[in-house]
Amino acid sequence: MNGHPVIGRLATAILVIALLRFAQSIFVPLAFSLFVIALVWPVQSALQRWMPKLLALLITLSITISAIVVMGSLTAWGFSKLAQWLFLNAARFQAVYTEWVDWLEGHGIAIVGPVTDRFNVTWLIGFVQGIAGRVNGFAGFALLVFVFVMLGLLEVDDFNMRLRRPAAQPLGEKMLRANHEIGAKLRRFMVVRSFASVLTGFVVWGFALLAGLELAAAWGALAFVLNYIPFLGPLIATMFPTVFAIAQFESWQMAVIVFVGLNIIQFIIGSYLEPLLAGASLKISPFAVIFAVFFWSYLWGLAGAFIGVPILIAFIVYCAQDPSSRWLAVLLSGGTADNLGSET
């Protein structure tokens, strides 16, 4: 009998995950809109003290749209440049690839055979072009997010008032505290992540120029954008230039230099500088971060990889509100109970 509640909770969790998976066309824009609202609400709140609410909303939405357009344009431009370079240098790339395959097969590495059957330069060009096309074609997704954000910003004040009503207590006050803390943590997270991403982009651009790597500006732009996706983003931003260095320089030594150099950049900024700036209140277990990125990317694709850590932050804050789940918040935070629920 004691196992029935556990089984029931497990079944509920499985059903919720299945719902999030199959209804992602609604839940992904909703999650993104809540994330954006948490980020830009202080701007909306400050502006509407000095001007009409609708005018403040227009200015806030204009700033938000501009940021989204810049990010999307940089991503599409970077991958488009890579696709063009691949198309123009396909013969050289294929020759180097074939030479490496022959060398590996000559040394008895049998795993290369199946890889050769499925991988070629044409496939790589199509893959890069597909990414660029997806970024260019996210207009429908962005429109739905825009509608959700617009309606959500108009309702934040009213929603907070409803949470303060006696009929909503004591959960209303708990939700208010949690929402306030989540907003503060997400804004700090994005400020630190944005600073680290800009710095990573410029340093990668400078390193690519110094190494003589073609498309240095594109590598810098992609490093900037991809750094917003923990673990997976820096990995892609490191592997792509390394693969291209093999074709450009036709030398494994130069490819190793590029690979090591980019990893040193990612390690210093991502593993030392960024945690130092984030502070104790944003400390999260590295295992939890990796799990969140892969779990949400499985459910929602690239969008899930981006939004996974913000969702994890919100989950930790809500778990910390209740004594029965506070232990889970402590485990996931990578810290102690002392730094939960406090901003440092």
C-alpha positions as CSV (number, residue, x, y, z in Angstrom):
1,M,0.0,0.0,0.0
2,N,2.9,2.4,0.8
3,G,4.1,2.1,-2.8
4,H,0.8,3.3,-4.4
5,P,1.4,7.1,-3.9
6,V,4.9,6.7,-5.4
7,I,3.5,4.8,-8.4
8,G,0.8,7.4,-8.8
9,R,3.3,10.3,-8.8
10,L,5.5,8.4,-11.3
11,A,2.6,7.8,-13.6
12,T,1.6,11.5,-13.4
13,A,5.1,12.6,-14.2
14,I,5.2,10.3,-17.2
15,L,1.9,11.7,-18.5
16,V,3.0,15.3,-18.0
17,I,6.3,14.6,-19.9
18,A,4.3,12.9,-22.7
19,L,2.0,15.9,-22.8
20,L,4.9,18.3,-23.0
21,R,6.4,16.3,-25.8
22,F,3.3,15.9,-28.0
23,A,1.9,19.4,-27.4
24,Q,5.2,21.2,-27.8
25,S,3.8,23.5,-30.5
26,I,2.0,25.2,-27.7
27,F,4.2,24.6,-24.6
28,V,7.5,25.7,-26.2
29,P,6.2,29.3,-27.2
30,L,4.5,29.5,-23.8
31,A,7.7,28.6,-21.9
32,F,9.7,31.1,-24.0
33,S,7.1,33.8,-23.4
34,L,7.2,33.3,-19.6
35,F,11.0,33.4,-19.8
36,V,10.9,36.7,-21.8
37,I,8.3,38.2,-19.5
38,A,10.4,37.4,-16.5
39,L,13.4,39.2,-18.2
40,V,11.6,42.3,-19.5
41,W,9.0,42.9,-16.8
42,P,11.2,45.4,-14.9
43,V,11.5,47.5,-18.0
44,Q,7.7,47.5,-18.6
45,S,7.1,48.2,-14.9
46,A,9.5,51.2,-14.8
47,L,8.2,52.7,-18.1
48,Q,4.6,52.5,-17.1
49,R,5.2,54.7,-14.1
50,W,6.1,57.6,-16.4
51,M,3.8,56.9,-19.4
52,P,0.6,55.2,-20.4
53,K,0.7,51.4,-20.0
54,L,0.1,50.7,-23.7
55,L,3.0,53.0,-24.8
56,A,5.3,51.3,-22.2
57,L,4.2,48.0,-23.6
58,L,5.0,49.1,-27.2
59,I,8.5,50.3,-26.2
60,T,9.2,47.1,-24.2
61,L,8.1,44.8,-27.1
62,S,10.1,46.8,-29.6
63,I,13.3,46.3,-27.4
64,T,12.5,42.6,-27.1
65,I,11.8,42.1,-30.8
66,S,15.0,43.9,-31.7
67,A,17.1,41.6,-29.4
68,I,15.4,38.5,-30.9
69,V,15.9,39.7,-34.5
70,V,19.6,40.4,-33.8
71,M,20.2,36.9,-32.3
72,G,18.3,35.1,-35.1
73,S,20.0,37.1,-37.8
74,L,23.5,36.4,-36.4
75,T,22.8,32.7,-36.2
76,A,21.3,32.5,-39.7
77,W,24.2,34.7,-41.1
78,G,26.9,32.5,-39.4
79,F,25.5,29.2,-40.6
80,S,24.8,30.6,-44.1
81,K,28.5,31.7,-44.4
82,L,29.6,28.2,-43.4
83,A,27.3,26.6,-46.0
84,Q,28.7,28.9,-48.7
85,W,32.2,28.1,-47.7
86,L,31.5,24.4,-47.7
87,F,29.9,24.6,-51.2
88,L,32.8,26.5,-52.6
89,N,35.4,24.2,-51.0
90,A,33.6,20.9,-51.2
91,A,36.2,19.2,-53.4
92,R,39.1,20.1,-51.0
93,F,37.0,19.0,-48.0
94,Q,36.1,15.7,-49.7
95,A,39.7,15.1,-50.6
96,V,40.9,15.6,-47.1
97,Y,38.1,13.5,-45.7
98,T,38.8,10.7,-48.1
99,E,42.5,10.8,-47.2
100,W,41.8,10.6,-43.5
101,V,39.3,7.7,-44.0
102,D,41.9,5.8,-46.0
103,W,44.5,6.4,-43.3
104,L,42.2,5.2,-40.5
105,E,41.1,2.2,-42.4
106,G,44.7,1.4,-43.2
107,H,45.4,1.3,-39.4
108,G,42.5,-1.1,-38.8
109,I,39.9,1.3,-37.3
110,A,36.8,-0.6,-38.5
111,I,34.3,1.9,-37.1
112,V,35.1,4.3,-40.0
113,G,33.4,2.0,-42.6
114,P,29.8,2.6,-41.3
115,V,30.5,6.3,-40.8
116,T,31.8,6.6,-44.4
117,D,28.5,5.2,-45.7
118,R,26.5,7.9,-44.0
119,F,28.7,10.9,-44.0
120,N,30.0,13.0,-46.8
121,V,30.4,16.6,-47.7
122,T,27.0,16.8,-49.4
123,W,25.4,15.7,-46.1
124,L,27.4,18.2,-44.1
125,I,26.4,21.1,-46.5
126,G,22.8,20.0,-46.2
127,F,23.0,19.9,-42.4
128,V,24.5,23.4,-42.2
129,Q,22.0,24.8,-44.7
130,G,19.2,23.1,-42.8
131,I,20.2,24.9,-39.6
132,A,20.3,28.2,-41.4
133,G,16.9,27.5,-42.9
134,R,15.4,26.6,-39.6
135,V,16.6,29.9,-38.1
136,N,15.2,31.8,-41.0
137,G,11.9,30.0,-40.8
138,F,11.1,30.6,-37.1
139,A,8.8,33.5,-37.9
140,G,5.7,31.6,-36.9
141,F,7.2,30.6,-33.6
142,A,8.3,34.2,-32.9
143,L,4.8,35.5,-33.7
144,L,3.2,33.2,-31.2
145,V,5.8,34.1,-28.6
146,F,5.2,37.8,-29.3
147,V,1.4,37.4,-28.8
148,F,1.9,35.5,-25.5
149,V,4.5,38.1,-24.2
150,M,2.2,41.0,-25.2
151,L,-0.8,39.5,-23.4
152,G,1.3,38.4,-20.4
153,L,2.9,41.8,-19.8
154,L,-0.6,43.4,-19.8
155,E,-1.7,40.9,-17.1
156,V,1.3,40.8,-14.7
157,D,-0.1,43.4,-12.3
158,D,-3.6,41.9,-12.3
159,F,-2.2,38.4,-11.8
160,N,-0.1,39.6,-8.8
161,M,-3.1,41.2,-7.3
162,R,-5.1,38.0,-7.6
163,L,-2.3,36.1,-5.9
164,R,-2.5,38.5,-2.9
165,R,-6.2,37.9,-2.4
166,P,-7.2,36.1,0.9
167,A,-8.8,33.3,-1.1
168,A,-5.5,32.5,-2.7
169,Q,-3.5,32.2,0.5
170,P,-1.2,30.7,1.6
171,L,-0.2,29.5,-1.8
172,G,-0.6,33.0,-3.3
173,E,2.1,34.5,-1.2
174,K,4.4,31.5,-1.8
175,M,3.9,31.9,-5.6
176,L,4.6,35.7,-5.4
177,R,7.9,35.1,-3.5
178,A,8.9,32.3,-5.9
179,N,8.0,34.3,-9.0
180,H,10.0,37.3,-7.7
181,E,13.0,35.2,-6.9
182,I,12.8,33.3,-10.2
183,G,12.6,36.6,-12.1
184,A,15.7,38.0,-10.3
185,K,17.7,34.8,-10.8
186,L,16.8,34.6,-14.5
187,R,17.7,38.2,-15.1
188,R,21.0,37.7,-13.3
189,F,21.6,34.4,-15.2
190,M,21.0,36.2,-18.6
191,V,23.2,39.2,-17.7
192,V,26.1,36.9,-16.8
193,R,25.5,34.6,-19.7
194,S,25.2,37.5,-22.1
195,F,28.5,39.1,-20.9
196,A,30.2,35.7,-21.2
197,S,28.7,35.1,-24.6
198,V,29.9,38.5,-25.9
199,L,33.3,38.0,-24.5
200,T,33.5,34.5,-25.9
201,G,32.4,35.7,-29.4
202,F,35.1,38.4,-29.5
203,V,37.9,36.2,-28.1
204,V,37.0,33.4,-30.6
205,W,36.9,35.9,-33.4
206,G,40.4,37.2,-32.4
207,F,41.8,33.7,-32.0
208,A,40.4,32.7,-35.5
209,L,42.1,35.8,-37.0
210,L,45.4,35.0,-35.2
211,A,45.3,31.4,-36.3
212,G,44.5,32.4,-39.9
213,L,41.2,30.5,-39.9
214,E,38.8,31.6,-42.6
215,L,35.3,32.9,-41.7
216,A,36.7,34.4,-38.4
217,A,33.7,36.7,-38.0
218,A,31.3,33.8,-38.6
219,W,33.0,31.7,-35.9
220,G,32.8,34.6,-33.5
221,A,29.1,35.2,-34.2
222,L,28.3,31.5,-33.8
223,A,30.4,31.3,-30.6
224,F,28.4,34.3,-29.2
225,V,25.0,32.8,-30.0
226,L,25.8,29.2,-29.1
227,N,27.2,30.1,-25.8
228,Y,23.7,30.7,-24.6
229,I,23.1,26.9,-24.7
230,P,25.1,25.3,-21.9
231,F,27.4,22.4,-22.7
232,L,26.0,21.7,-26.2
233,G,26.5,25.2,-27.5
234,P,30.2,25.5,-26.6
235,L,30.8,21.9,-27.9
236,I,29.3,22.7,-31.3
237,A,31.2,26.1,-31.4
238,T,34.4,24.1,-30.8
239,M,33.9,21.2,-33.1
240,F,32.8,23.1,-36.2
241,P,35.9,25.3,-36.5
242,T,38.1,22.3,-35.8
243,V,36.5,20.3,-38.7
244,F,36.8,23.3,-41.0
245,A,40.5,23.8,-40.0
246,I,41.2,20.3,-41.2
247,A,40.0,21.1,-44.6
248,Q,41.5,24.6,-44.8
249,F,45.0,23.8,-43.5
250,E,45.1,20.1,-44.6
251,S,47.1,19.5,-41.4
252,W,46.0,17.6,-38.3
253,Q,48.6,19.7,-36.3
254,M,46.8,22.9,-37.1
255,A,43.4,21.3,-36.4
256,V,44.7,20.3,-32.9
257,I,45.9,23.8,-32.2
258,V,42.5,25.2,-33.2
259,F,40.7,22.6,-31.0
260,V,42.9,23.2,-28.0
261,G,42.8,27.0,-28.3
262,L,39.0,27.1,-28.5
263,N,38.7,24.7,-25.6
264,I,41.0,26.8,-23.5
265,I,38.8,29.9,-24.3
266,Q,35.6,28.0,-23.4
267,F,37.1,26.6,-20.2
268,I,38.4,30.0,-18.9
269,I,35.2,31.9,-19.6
270,G,32.7,29.2,-19.0
271,S,34.2,27.3,-16.1
272,Y,36.0,30.1,-14.2
273,L,34.8,33.6,-15.1
274,E,31.1,32.9,-15.6
275,P,30.6,31.0,-12.2
276,L,32.6,33.8,-10.5
277,L,30.2,36.4,-11.8
278,A,27.1,34.4,-11.2
279,G,27.7,34.1,-7.5
280,A,26.4,31.5,-5.0
281,S,22.7,32.1,-5.6
282,L,23.0,30.7,-9.2
283,K,25.1,27.7,-8.4
284,I,23.6,24.6,-10.0
285,S,24.9,21.1,-10.0
286,P,26.8,20.5,-13.3
287,F,25.1,17.1,-13.6
288,A,21.7,18.8,-13.2
289,V,22.6,21.3,-15.9
290,I,23.7,18.7,-18.4
291,F,20.7,16.6,-17.7
292,A,18.4,19.6,-18.1
293,V,20.0,20.5,-21.5
294,F,19.7,17.0,-22.9
295,F,16.3,16.3,-21.3
296,W,14.6,19.4,-22.7
297,S,16.5,19.2,-26.0
298,Y,15.0,15.7,-26.3
299,L,11.5,17.0,-25.6
300,W,11.7,20.3,-27.6
301,G,14.8,20.2,-29.8
302,L,17.1,23.2,-30.0
303,A,14.5,25.4,-28.2
304,G,14.5,23.0,-25.3
305,A,18.3,23.1,-25.1
306,F,18.2,26.9,-24.8
307,I,15.3,27.0,-22.3
308,G,16.4,24.0,-20.2
309,V,18.5,25.7,-17.6
310,P,16.0,28.6,-17.0
311,I,13.3,25.9,-16.4
312,L,15.7,24.1,-14.0
313,I,16.3,27.4,-12.1
314,A,12.5,27.9,-11.8
315,F,12.1,24.3,-10.6
316,I,14.8,24.7,-7.9
317,V,13.2,27.9,-6.6
318,Y,9.7,26.3,-6.4
319,C,11.1,23.2,-4.7
320,A,12.9,25.4,-2.1
321,Q,9.5,27.0,-1.1
322,D,8.2,23.8,0.4
323,P,9.9,21.9,3.3
324,S,8.9,18.5,1.8
325,S,10.8,19.3,-1.5
326,R,13.6,21.6,-0.2
327,W,16.0,18.6,-0.1
328,L,15.6,18.3,-3.9
329,A,16.4,22.0,-4.3
330,V,19.6,21.6,-2.2
331,L,20.7,18.6,-4.3
332,L,20.1,20.3,-7.6
333,S,21.5,23.7,-6.6
334,G,24.9,22.3,-5.9
335,G,25.1,24.5,-2.8
336,T,23.6,24.4,0.6
337,A,20.3,25.4,2.1
338,D,21.8,28.6,3.3
339,N,22.1,30.1,-0.2
340,L,18.6,29.1,-1.4
341,G,16.0,31.8,-1.5
342,S,18.7,34.6,-1.1
343,E,20.2,36.8,-3.7
344,T,24.0,37.3,-3.5
